[in-house]
Amino acid sequence: MNDLKHFFADFLNIINYPDDKKEFTNKFLNTIYLETIGELIKTLPQDKQELISQTLQSAKTPELLQQAVNNTFDQTLFNKTLQNTSQKVFNEYLQTIDTALTPDQKVKLQQYFASLKSQRE
């Protein structure tokens, strides 16, 4: 999650996000996390879906939620699903704001994305 926080900090700086960047990042990461859990729950048999849904709903703190997720799902599967969900949700957001971005912001984002891609290679 720290990599995602760093990514969003860079992204929001590039687009000159005017509001509270930390709040935006936390809400966005929460959305990604909840979508990831939803996708993982769908992979379970129906009876287990209901049980884990009840367990997750009763988790009173983020730590208890994380513990329930860790006890239910394979960490590798969770990480892969988290990555896929992050890409999907971010791409949807990027499409939403595309018309509001200036040409300069678009160029800076392209350069940033290219630098991320070259770091992975």
C-alpha positions in Angstrom: 0.0 0.0 0.0 2.9 2.4 0.6 3.9 2.1 -3.1 0.3 3.1 -4.0 0.4 6.1 -1.6 3.7 7.2 -3.1 2.3 6.8 -6.6 -0.8 8.9 -5.7 1.3 11.6 -4.1 3.3 11.9 -7.3 0.2 11.7 -9.5 -1.7 14.4 -7.5 1.3 16.7 -7.6 1.6 16.4 -11.3 -2.0 17.3 -11.9 -1.8 20.0 -9.3 -4.7 18.5 -7.3 -6.1 21.5 -5.3 -7.7 19.8 -2.4 -6.4 17.7 0.5 -4.1 15.1 -1.2 -3.9 12.9 1.8 -7.7 12.7 2.2 -8.0 11.9 -1.6 -5.4 9.2 -1.4 -6.9 7.6 1.7 -10.4 7.5 0.1 -9.1 6.2 -3.2 -7.0 3.5 -1.5 -10.1 2.6 0.6 -12.1 2.2 -2.6 -9.4 0.0 -4.2 -9.1 -2.1 -1.1 -12.9 -2.7 -0.8 -13.2 -3.5 -4.5 -10.3 -6.0 -4.1 -12.1 -7.7 -1.2 -15.3 -7.8 -3.2 -13.6 -9.4 -6.1 -11.9 -12.0 -3.8 -15.2 -12.8 -2.1 -16.8 -13.6 -5.5 -14.2 -16.4 -5.8 -15.5 -18.2 -2.8 -18.4 -20.7 -2.6 -21.7 -19.1 -1.7 -21.8 -20.3 1.9 -18.2 -18.9 2.5 -19.1 -15.7 0.8 -21.9 -15.0 3.4 -19.6 -16.0 6.3 -16.7 -13.8 5.3 -19.0 -10.9 4.5 -20.4 -11.1 8.0 -16.9 -11.4 9.5 -15.7 -8.4 7.5 -18.8 -6.3 8.4 -18.2 -7.0 12.1 -14.6 -5.9 11.9 -14.5 -2.7 14.0 -11.0 -1.5 13.1 -8.8 -1.5 10.0 -6.5 -4.0 11.8 -9.3 -6.5 12.4 -10.4 -6.1 8.8 -6.9 -6.8 7.6 -6.6 -9.8 9.9 -9.9 -11.2 8.6 -8.7 -10.8 5.0 -5.3 -12.3 5.8 -7.0 -15.3 7.4 -9.3 -15.9 4.5 -7.3 -15.2 1.3 -3.9 -16.3 0.0 -1.6 -13.3 0.2 -0.3 -13.8 -3.4 -3.8 -13.9 -4.7 -4.7 -10.8 -2.6 -1.7 -8.9 -4.0 -2.4 -9.8 -7.6 -6.1 -8.9 -7.2 -5.1 -5.6 -5.5 -2.8 -4.8 -8.4 -5.4 -5.5 -11.0 -8.1 -3.6 -9.1 -5.7 -0.7 -8.6 -5.0 -0.5 -12.3 -8.7 -0.8 -13.2 -9.9 1.9 -10.8 -7.1 4.3 -11.6 -7.7 3.9 -15.3 -11.4 4.7 -14.8 -10.5 7.8 -12.8 -8.0 8.9 -15.4 -10.6 8.6 -18.1 -13.0 10.7 -15.9 -10.6 13.5 -15.5 -9.0 13.4 -18.9 -10.9 16.3 -20.4 -10.0 18.5 -17.4 -6.3 17.9 -17.7 -4.2 20.5 -19.5 -1.9 19.4 -22.4 1.1 20.1 -20.1 -0.3 17.9 -17.4 -0.9 15.1 -19.9 2.7 15.3 -21.1 4.0 15.2 -17.5 1.8 12.2 -16.8 3.0 10.4 -19.9 6.6 11.1 -18.8 5.9 9.9 -15.3 4.2 6.7 -16.5 7.1 6.0 -18.9 9.5 6.4 -16.0 7.5 3.9 -13.9 7.5 1.5 -16.8 11.2 1.7 -17.4 11.9 1.2 -13.6 10.0 -2.2 -13.9 12.0 -3.4 -16.8 
